[in-house]
Amino acid sequence: MNKKIYFFILCVSILILTGCNQIKTKNEQLFLQKYKIDDSELLVKLDYNKTYLQDMCFPAVDLTLAGNNDPTKTTYRGFTVYAFSPTNYDELETTFQYPHIEDGSMTYNVTPHFHWTMTKNLTKRECIVWGGDYSCANIDGYFNTTTTVKKTFCFDAGQTANKHIYSEMNNITLPFYSNSRQCLIRIFRDAVNTSDTLTEQAILLEFDIHYRYKKYGELIS
């Protein structure tokens, strides 16, 4: 038998006998340790004594125009975006279901936030008011009265154009959760509010919600 072929067969045999998944680089070993991956099953295992954070993402261009108080569809850097007026009350709407990876045993905190930008440099301190309306219900539950939250974000002179701005709302505490909670939500810029002094369109890139969880999915077997 050709020596090269014999050597190849020998190497493959050793890998099979010892287990291919036992041969790892140092970086692979560190990765498995960091993310608590069981290399015999390649499944991520959570430490249930800890709480994890994840994003629920809503790209602005995927949200619904309500027909009233619509932001302006325009282009930014060659991409389609929605620009929120510096003089009007502009809003977008959506519905969503909370994922099954929540820990339904606890009172639940979520953190809405806005990713956005503007196209001018500020020469003085200016502020913007972002906000949202929401109503949620568990399966077989009832949608609660719509709640409105808003927050003012201010920027000093020297804030530069085209910067990725992250504006985080205050935490919202939701009551007892069950899987598949459904929510109606409206997000808005309240430029008619006297606290909103930003004389520039706000280009919304994405609206996100940070949620906390201690488990993967819903156990069914």
N, C-alpha and C positions, 0 to 999 in steps of 0.2 A: 504493500500500500504506500502511496506517495506520503512522504514524511509530513508535508504541510497539511494534507487532509487528515492524517492521523492526529496531528497536534490540535487541529480545529475540533475534531470529535472529542478528544480528551478534555479540552477546555469546556465544551458544551456540557459534557457529562458531569464535570465538577460543579458547574453552575446549577445544574438540575439537582444534584445530590445535596449541595449545601444550601440551596435556595437562592434564586437570583436576587430577591429583595434584601439579602443580607450584605450585598456588595454595594456600598454607598460611598459617595464622596463625603468629606467633612462638611461641606455646605449643605448637602442633602440631609445629613444627620441633624445639623443645627435647625434646619427648616422643620423637620418632623418634630423635634423637641419643642420649638417655639410655638407651633400651632397645635400641639398635643395630638398629633396624628398617630394612630395605631398602624404601624407599617405592615402588620399581618393582614389587616382588612382595608387599609387606606381610608379610614373613616375619621372625621374630625370629632373629637370628644370634648365637650364643654365641662368646665369646672362649675358645677351647679351652685357653688357657694359664692359665685361672682355674677355680676350683672354686666351684660355686654350692650354696646351701642351700635345701631345701624341706621342707615338713611332710607327713607321712603322718598323717591325722587319724582318730581313733576316738572319736566321741561316746559318752559313757558309757552312755546309754540304748540304744545299738545293740549293745552287747556282750552276750555270752551268760552267763546264770546257769548255773553248773555243777551246782546242786542241793544242794551242800554249801557251807557258809561263804558264803552269799549276803548281799550288802549289802541294806539295806532300801529298797524302792521307796517314795518319798514325794514330796511336792510342795515346791517352793521358789519363791517369788515367782510362784506359780500355774502352775509348770512341773513336769513329771515328772522326777525325778532319783533317783540312787542315793546313799544315805547310808551311809558306812562307820563301823562301830561303834567306840567308844573302848575296848571291852573284848574284842572278838572278832577273829579272823583272817578278814577278808572278802575275797572275790576275784571277779574277772570274767575271762572267757576270750574269745579270738577266734583266727582264723587270717587270714593275709594273704599277699599276693604282693608282693615288691619290684617297683617299676615298671621298665620297660625303659629309663628314661632314666639309669640308673646308668652310671658308667664302670667296667666290669668288669675293667679292667687293673690295679686297685690294691687293696691290702688296705683293707678298707672299714670306716669308723667311722660309727656311728649314735649318736644322743643321745635316749634316751627321756625324756619329761617329762610332768608332771601339771598340769592346770589344775583348780583346785578352790577351795572357799570354806568358811567356817564361820560359825555364826550367834551367836557370843558374842565379847565383848571379853576379851582376856587380862589378868589382873591379876598374873600371874607368868610366868616363862619356862616354856614347854611345848614338847614335841617330838612329831613324828609320824614313823613309819617307813613309807615307800612302797617297793614292790619289784615284781619281775617274774620269771617263769620263761620260758625260751624254748628252742626247738629248731628248727633250720633245715636245709634240704637243697636243693641244686640239682636240676634235672631229671636223672633217672637217678642221682642221688646218694643218700646215706643220711642220715637224720635223726640228728644228733649227740646225745649224752647231754644231757638237760635241764640247763641252766645257770640258777642263781638269782642275781639281783643285788638288793641293797636298799641304801637310804640313809636316814639320819636327817636330818630338817629341823627346826630349832629356831626359835622365835619369842619375842621378849622381851615383857615386860609392856608393854601399850599397843597391841599388835596389835589392830586394830579388826575388828568383825564385818562380814560381807558383802563383804570385800575379795577381788578376783580374785587368787588366789595362784598363782604359777608355781614349780613345784618340779622342778628339772632333775637327772636322774640323771647318773652318770659316763658318759663315752663307752664304747660297746661296740665292740670291734674284731672284725669278722667275717673269716673266711678268704676266699680267692679267690672272687669272685662270678661267676656266669653268669646270663644273663637268666632271669627267672621263678623266682628262689629263693622257695621256699614256707616259711613259718614258722608254728609254733604258739606262742601266747603267752598267759600268764596274768598279770594284774596284781593286786596285793593291798595292803591295809593290814595290817601286822603289829602289831596292837594288843596282842597277848600278849607282845610283846618288851618287855623292861624299859626299853628306850630310848624306847618310845612312851609319853609321859606326858600327851598331849593328852586332856583329859577332855571331849571334845566330838566329836560326829559330824563326819566330813569329807565334804562334799558334792562328789563328783567330777563335774566338768562334761565333761572330755574328756581322753583319753590320746593323746599325739602322739609321733611319732618324727621327729626331724630327720635327713634323709639328704643326702648330698653327691653332686653329679653334674657331669659336664662335657659332656654331650651330650643331645640330644633323641631319645628313642625308639631303636629298633633299625633300622639301615639295611637296607632290603630291596630297594632298586633304585637 
